[in-house]
Amino acid sequence: MTTAAVDTALAGCPGAADRLDIRIGWDGDGLADALPHTDMLVCARVPAIDLRRHATRLRCVHATGAGIDGMLPLDWLPDGACFTNSSGVHAAKAQEYALMALLMLNSRLPQMVTRQRAARWQQVFTPRAAGKTVVIVGYGDMGQAAGRAARSLGMRVVAVTRSGSTQAQSDGSLPDEVHAIDALDRVLPAADLLVLAMPLTPATHHLIDAARLARLRPGASVINVARAGVLDGGALRDALSAGHLSGAVIDVFEQEPLPPDSPWWSTPNLIITPHSSSDDADRYIVDALGIAIRNALALLDGLPLTNVVDAGRGY
């Protein structure tokens, strides 16, 4: 968070600079003094201060991230305050990452990297991506980004959502199929590639476990750009080591950073990225602040806010 990022975000919201008084703090100093006069608080994690006591005027807390499982439950929010997140800021970069990961897995690049480490020459011939089936569990902003990437390669997109429905994207496109989460076990065997893009909630913790990985067809592969907890990591490592899965690209882990002795480092046919799949180094903070600024203006004008989190659902 920098003053330059705030200025850039304000420039993208005409009139906001004249209507909003924005203060920046980096280490919490002065927060207690500022809170009694604060209508909106923008933060990356749960503040270490008692907001119920010090922020009696607070109307909204905005999280600079999209995933907010680490900030739940919202029992620290003052009465009457809402909670919003930055869902949507990751989409463009997430689409690029998904495109990269889908191409790597379809071309068996993780296998080639594993054999390179072993100084073993073994040719691998793979089919084109077009026509392959991608099952995407969770079809919010991240899942839709993966869907756009898959469609650009001519892949068949099957979405799995909590409700079994989804809205058309801005270009009017829809997945080839949409299923409710109750149908997951029936859908998994069709997947050539499985993309995990759902939020972490009590209902999705280890949703993809050993039994569900076993339902994937031999040679299938997995991408996780969601939260580490939606996937049983030990079960995935076992499936890769046994050769049931041909590869995986994993961006999130239950222990971060991974220690040098983590079994993930020696897992075959795996590409690790260090929780960096979808953060645009140039635009992420600016875009997250843009959502907060537009919501602050909506508060002043008595208009509905965007990205309001449903505490019951956890996203």
C-alpha positions in Angstrom: 0.0 0.0 0.0 1.5 3.3 -1.1 0.3 6.9 -1.6 1.1 6.4 -5.3 -1.3 3.4 -5.5 -4.0 5.4 -3.6 -3.5 8.4 -6.0 -3.8 6.1 -9.1 -6.9 4.4 -7.7 -8.5 7.8 -7.0 -7.7 9.0 -10.5 -9.8 6.1 -11.8 -12.8 7.3 -9.8 -13.7 10.8 -10.9 -14.7 13.1 -8.1 -13.6 10.7 -5.4 -10.5 12.8 -4.3 -12.8 15.7 -3.5 -15.2 13.6 -1.4 -13.0 11.2 0.5 -10.5 11.8 3.3 -8.1 8.8 3.0 -5.4 8.1 5.6 -2.7 5.5 5.2 -1.1 3.5 8.0 1.5 0.8 7.7 2.2 -0.5 11.2 -1.0 0.2 13.2 0.4 3.3 14.8 -2.4 5.9 15.1 -5.1 3.5 14.2 -6.9 3.8 17.6 -6.9 7.6 17.3 -8.3 7.5 13.7 -11.0 4.8 14.2 -13.6 6.9 16.0 -13.7 9.1 12.9 -13.6 6.3 10.3 -16.4 5.2 8.1 -14.5 2.5 6.1 -11.4 0.5 7.0 -9.3 -1.1 4.3 -7.1 -3.9 5.5 -5.4 -7.2 4.6 -6.2 -9.1 7.8 -8.2 -8.8 11.0 -7.0 -5.7 12.8 -5.3 -6.3 16.2 -7.5 -3.6 17.8 -11.0 -4.0 19.2 -13.1 -2.4 16.4 -16.3 -2.9 18.4 -14.8 -0.6 21.1 -12.9 1.9 19.0 -14.7 2.1 15.7 -18.3 3.0 16.7 -18.8 5.0 13.5 -17.5 2.2 11.2 -19.9 1.3 8.4 -17.7 -1.0 6.3 -14.5 -3.0 6.4 -12.9 -3.8 3.0 -10.4 -6.7 2.6 -7.7 -6.1 0.0 -7.8 -9.9 -0.8 -10.5 -12.0 -2.4 -10.2 -15.0 -0.2 -11.3 -14.1 3.3 -11.3 -17.5 5.1 -8.6 -16.2 7.4 -10.8 -13.3 8.6 -13.8 -15.5 9.5 -15.9 -15.6 11.5 -16.9 -11.9 11.3 -17.7 -11.6 15.1 -15.0 -8.8 15.3 -17.1 -6.5 13.1 -19.0 -3.7 14.9 -22.7 -4.0 14.8 -24.2 -2.6 11.6 -20.9 -2.7 9.7 -20.7 -4.7 6.5 -17.7 -6.6 5.1 -16.6 -6.5 1.5 -13.7 -8.1 -0.4 -11.7 -7.6 -3.6 -13.1 -10.4 -5.6 -12.6 -9.8 -9.3 -9.2 -8.1 -9.1 -7.4 -11.4 -9.8 -9.4 -12.4 -12.9 -7.1 -11.1 -15.7 -3.9 -12.5 -14.3 -5.6 -15.7 -13.2 -6.7 -16.3 -16.8 -3.1 -16.0 -18.0 -2.0 -18.4 -15.2 -4.7 -20.9 -16.0 -3.8 -20.8 -19.7 -0.1 -21.5 -18.8 -1.0 -24.3 -16.4 -3.5 -26.0 -18.8 -0.9 -26.0 -21.6 1.9 -27.3 -19.3 -0.3 -30.2 -18.0 -1.7 -31.1 -21.4 1.9 -31.2 -22.7 3.1 -33.3 -19.7 5.6 -30.6 -18.8 5.7 -31.7 -15.1 6.8 -35.2 -16.2 9.5 -33.7 -18.4 10.8 -31.6 -15.5 10.9 -34.7 -13.2 12.8 -36.6 -15.8 15.2 -33.7 -16.3 16.0 -33.7 -12.6 16.9 -37.4 -13.0 18.9 -36.8 -16.1 16.6 -39.2 -18.0 15.8 -38.7 -21.6 12.4 -40.1 -22.4 10.3 -38.7 -25.2 6.7 -37.9 -24.4 4.2 -37.3 -27.2 0.9 -35.6 -26.3 -2.4 -34.7 -28.0 -3.6 -31.2 -28.7 -5.6 -29.4 -26.0 -8.6 -28.9 -28.1 -11.4 -31.3 -27.2 -10.1 -32.1 -23.8 -12.5 -31.8 -20.8 -11.8 -29.3 -18.0 -13.8 -29.7 -14.9 -13.8 -26.4 -12.8 -15.0 -26.7 -9.2 -16.1 -23.2 -8.2 -17.2 -20.8 -11.0 -16.7 -17.4 -9.5 -14.2 -14.9 -10.8 -11.2 -17.3 -10.7 -13.2 -20.2 -12.1 -14.6 -18.2 -14.9 -11.0 -17.0 -15.7 -10.0 -20.6 -16.0 -13.0 -21.3 -18.1 -12.1 -18.5 -20.6 -8.5 -19.8 -20.8 -9.8 -23.4 -21.5 -12.2 -22.2 -24.1 -9.5 -20.3 -25.9 -7.7 -23.6 -26.3 -10.8 -25.3 -27.7 -11.4 -27.3 -24.5 -14.8 -28.4 -23.2 -15.7 -26.6 -19.9 -17.7 -28.3 -17.2 -18.5 -26.1 -14.2 -19.4 -27.4 -10.7 -21.0 -24.8 -8.4 -22.8 -24.8 -5.1 -26.2 -24.2 -6.7 -25.7 -25.9 -10.0 -26.2 -22.7 -11.9 -24.1 -19.8 -13.1 -24.5 -16.5 -14.9 -23.3 -15.8 -18.3 -19.9 -14.0 -18.5 -19.5 -10.5 -19.9 -19.1 -11.9 -23.4 -22.3 -13.9 -23.0 -20.5 -17.3 -22.8 -21.5 -20.1 -20.5 -19.8 -23.4 -19.6 -20.7 -26.4 -21.8 -22.2 -28.0 -18.7 -23.0 -26.8 -15.2 -23.6 -29.2 -12.2 -24.4 -28.8 -8.6 -21.8 -29.8 -6.1 -23.8 -32.9 -5.2 -23.0 -34.2 -8.6 -19.2 -33.9 -8.2 -18.5 -37.6 -7.8 -20.4 -38.3 -11.1 -18.6 -35.5 -13.0 -15.0 -36.2 -11.9 -14.4 -39.3 -14.2 -15.0 -37.1 -17.2 -12.1 -34.7 -16.4 -8.9 -34.7 -18.3 -7.9 -31.7 -16.2 -9.4 -30.6 -12.8 -9.3 -27.0 -11.8 -10.0 -26.0 -8.1 -11.3 -22.5 -7.8 -13.8 -22.6 -4.9 -13.5 -20.7 -1.6 -12.5 -22.4 1.5 -15.4 -23.0 3.9 -16.2 -25.8 6.4 -18.1 -27.4 3.5 -15.2 -27.4 1.1 -12.4 -28.4 3.4 -10.6 -31.3 1.8 -13.5 -31.6 -0.7 -11.0 -33.2 -3.0 -9.7 -36.1 -1.0 -8.1 -39.5 -1.9 -11.5 -41.0 -2.9 -12.3 -38.2 -5.2 -8.8 -38.1 -6.8 -9.2 -41.8 -7.4 -12.4 -41.1 -9.4 -10.3 -39.1 -11.9 -9.4 -41.0 -15.0 -5.8 -42.3 -15.1 -3.5 -39.7 -16.5 -5.7 -36.7 -15.5 -4.1 -33.7 -13.9 -5.0 -31.1 -11.2 -4.6 -27.3 -10.9 -5.3 -25.6 -7.5 -5.6 -21.8 -7.5 -8.2 -21.8 -4.8 -7.2 -22.3 -1.1 -4.9 -25.1 0.0 -7.5 -26.5 2.4 -9.9 -27.5 -0.3 -7.4 -30.3 -1.4 -6.0 -33.1 0.7 -2.3 -32.5 -0.1 -1.1 -35.8 1.1 -3.6 -37.6 -1.1 -2.5 -35.6 -4.1 1.2 -36.4 -3.5 0.3 -40.1 -3.2 -1.7 -40.0 -6.5 1.2 -38.3 -8.3 3.8 -40.7 -6.8 1.7 -43.7 -7.8 1.3 -42.4 -11.3 -2.5 -42.3 -11.2 -2.2 -38.6 -12.1 0.0 -37.3 -14.8 0.8 -34.0 -13.2 -0.3 -31.1 -11.1 0.3 -27.3 -10.8 -0.3 -26.1 -7.3 -0.1 -22.5 -6.1 -1.4 -22.8 -2.5 -0.2 -24.8 0.5 -1.4 -25.3 4.0 2.0 -24.4 5.3 3.5 -21.3 3.6 6.3 -20.7 2.9 7.1 -24.4 2.3 10.1 -25.4 4.5 13.1 -27.0 2.8 12.1 -30.5 4.2 8.6 -30.4 2.9 7.6 -33.5 1.0 6.1 -31.3 -1.7 9.6 -30.5 -3.1 10.3 -34.1 -3.9 6.9 -35.0 -5.3 7.2 -36.2 -8.9 5.3 -34.6 -11.8 4.5 -31.5 -9.9 5.0 -27.8 -10.7 5.0 -25.5 -7.6 4.3 -21.8 -7.7 4.7 -19.8 -4.5 1.1 -18.5 -4.0 1.6 -16.0 -6.8 -0.8 -17.2 -9.5 -3.0 -14.2 -9.8 -1.5 -11.1 -8.2 -0.8 -8.6 -10.9 2.3 -6.8 -9.7 1.3 -3.6 -11.5 -2.4 -3.5 -10.9 -3.5 -5.6 -7.9 -3.4 -3.0 -5.1 -4.7 -0.3 -7.4 -7.7 -2.4 -8.5 -8.4 -3.5 -4.9 -8.4 0.1 -3.7 -10.6 1.0 -6.7 -13.3 -1.4 -5.3 -13.0 0.2 -1.9 -13.2 3.7 -3.2 -16.3 3.0 -5.3 -17.9 1.4 -2.3 -17.0 4.4 -0.1 -18.7 6.6 -2.6 -21.7 4.3 -2.6 -21.9 4.6 1.2 -22.0 8.4 0.9 -24.7 8.2 -1.7 -26.8 5.5 -0.1 -26.3 3.1 -2.9 -25.7 -0.7 -2.7 -22.1 -1.9 -2.3 -20.4 -4.4 -4.4 -18.6 -7.6 -3.2 -20.5 -7.8 0.1 -19.5 -11.0 1.9 -22.2 -13.4 3.1 -20.9 -14.4 6.5 -23.1 -17.5 6.4 -21.6 -18.8 3.2 -18.1 -17.6 3.9 -17.6 -15.7 0.7 
